[in-house]
């Protein structure tokens, strides 16, 4: 069984479950956003708390977003996560 999702001090989805590692909003990997995209655990109707945590971590990551640091699949992942989080304009900007 996997441990439950946790929020960090910013109320964003915690990247690491250990206190020994801090979240890094400028790092390009977004594996911990799996419940938002491609997964569906962060559905706002079924799990509003997890949805809020994933939206917050995505919002904070997009503040540090530099498309030059991403490959094609990474940009696709950002665009799909943005769309799932409800940030349609950001999603379009990433793929344009």
N, C-alpha and C positions, 0 to 999 in steps of 0.2 A: 504494500500500500504506500502511496506517495504522501508526503507531508502536505498539510494544507497551505494554500497561498497565504502570504503575509504582506502587510503594508509596512513601508519604511517610515522614517520620521516626517516625510513629505506627504504621507497618505497615498503614495504611489506604490504599485506592485513591486515588492522587494526582489531585486535581481538575485541576491544570494541569501540563503537561509542561515548563514553563519554571521555572527557579529564581527568576525575577523576580516571580512571583506566589505568594502563600502560600494554602494551603487555608483556607477559612472555613466552619467547621462550622455556623454560625448562618445562613448565607445560604440562602434558600428554594429556589433551583434545585437540581435533583438530576440534571442531564443526564449527569454522569459515572457514575451508577449504571445506565446503560443495560444493561451486561452482566448485571446482576441482574434488572432489570425495566424495560422490557418484553422485553429480550433474554434469551437463555438461555446466554450464554457462561460465566457464573459457576456453572454446574452443579457441585455439590459432588463428584459422582462423576467428572466429566470434567475439571474444572479446579479442584482444591481450593485452590490458591494464590490464584487470582483470587476464588474464593468467600470465602475468609478476608479478603481485602482489602476486598471489597464489604460484607461483614457488619460489619467494623470501622468503615468510614466511615459506614455507616448507624447503627451503635450510637452513634457520636460525634455524629452529626447529631441523633439523637432526644433527646440530652441537652439540646439547645438548641431543641427543637421548640416552636413557638408556633402553634397552629392559626389564630389570628387573622390571621397574615401570609400565609395561603394562600387561593387561590380553590378552587372545587369540584374542578377537575381536579388541582390540586396536592395536595389532600388524598387524592384517589383514588390518585395516584402514590405518596404516602407509604404509604398502606395496602397497596397491591400490593407495594411494595418490602419492607415489613415482613413480609408473608406469605411472600414468596419467600426472605427472609433467615431465616425460621423464628421470627419474633417474632409469633406469632398474637395474643397479648394486646394488643400495641401496635397491630396492624392493626385489631382490633375497636374499641379505644379511639378511633382516628382517625375511623372511620366512624360511631361512635355519637353 
